[in-house]
Amino acid sequence: MKLYPPKVAFAVVVANMVGTGIFTSLGFQLLAISDTQLILLLWFIGGICALCGALCYAELGVRHTDSGGEYHFLTELIHPYAGFISGCVSATVGFAAPIALAALTFGSYLQAGLVPIDPRWSATFLIATLVIIHTRTRSESSAGQVYLTALKLLLIIGFISLALFNTPAFIDQLRADTQPSADTLFSSEVAVALIYVTYAYSGWNAATYVLGEMEDPRRYLPRVLLAGCAFVTLLYLALNAVFLISAPIDAMRGEVEIGYVVAGYLLGDTGALVVAVILAGILISTVSAMVLAGPRALMRLGGDYRRLRWLGVLNKDGLPKNAIFFMGAIALLFLWSSTFEQILVFAGLLMATNTLVTVIALFISRFRSPGHAGDNLYRMPFYPLPAIIFLGITGWTVIYSAFSFPTQVGVFVIALIGGWPLYRWAQGSGN
């Protein structure tokens, strides 16, 4: 079987991270926070959190080299039921919901660019097209992902350059008379704003979902994860700074199409329409990356559970075609049944919880396999500091999210409890 080279894994990480969140989160953050320096600080904190998480996952990945992401790690290190629940969450909420979000944002930008099509129908067409592409051949799947990601980055860098060359008219918005106090930093408003930030950074773990299909993962996984996180952190800080100096805060507050609003102030109405279509194109890469990576957890479920074995069916090129089609169907269900903010908050909360438990599993991995100097396997530097930082930031966000959005927490608890009968059923006889 032909394996994915490191450049494809890097493209999957970057494309999974750079998507809906960066082009929508700022509008929601500005509803609760007006201090622009505090907002940029939150984006920096989000980058540090993602880097710490990447360090943890890099060590887990080189010691547990198989596809499936959190499903694989938790099954091996905690309990098969923990992996089962994680796999279900990853496939249904961790990837399918963000696919729906990114596709819906694609449709919204397309409509803003005067393409007279309902955003949900445009999103449906995009999801269906990419599902078909990623179930054909591995070469088409990987080449398409690399090219789409390269195009995305070129367009974003071009957008940033355009804004800076146009002498930003609202640069004073980045200046603040006072520094944020400790009470402000630990307020519920900041915690909720950080939900949107952590959602935007989600995807830094995407390479672990194709770990078993990647060339020499023990060598390349740490490089792919760390390089991807560092690059995206710099890109996010630059892009948010450009947003904040290019349009008035009041015009962006509560808006989903932040890029379109900013482009209107930079280039006028006509230019904004062109940029809206370009931004819609950027999101194609995001949807593509998630369609590529997400079904691997479902594939592993199909391989491990008798009554779900249809999810593990591969085509002649080794691609999990049934898992890809199934996840595409779940994404369409989210697309047509939920509002944008409902999907974003629910996905952000569950994805954060999933990674939180997985980083805790790193301590179990260290206890079981302490390793030694001669094993030549990657070991996270400054252990356990990166894990503690990640757990502290993510845990604080999850706790505040639970108080702010109790309905979403209730759904998660019901799924956790109700998942046990499903788990027992999936095992069948003689699993």
Secondary structure, DSSP 4 states (H G I P E B T S, - for coil): -PPBPHHHHHHHHHHHHSSHHHHHHHHHHHHH---HHHHHHHHHHHHHHHHHHHHHHHHHHHHS-SSSTHHHHHHHHT-HHHHHHHHHHIIIIIIIHHHHHHHHHHHHHHHHTT--S-HHHHHHHHHHHHHHHTTT-HHHHHHHHHHHHHHHHHHHHHHHHHHHHT--TTGGGG--SSPPPHHHHTSHHHHHHHHHHHHHHTTTTGGGGGGGGBSSHHHHHHHHHHHHHHHHHHHHHHHHHHHHHHS-HHHHTT-S-HHHHHHHHHHHHHHHHHHHHHHHHHHHHHHHHHHHHTHHHHHHHHHH-GGGGGGG---TTS--HHHHHHHHHHHHHHHHHS-HHHHHHHHHHHHHHHHHHHHHHHHHHHHH----GGG-----TTTTHHHHHHHHHHHHHHHHHHHH-HHHHHHHHHHHHHHHHHHHHHH-TT-
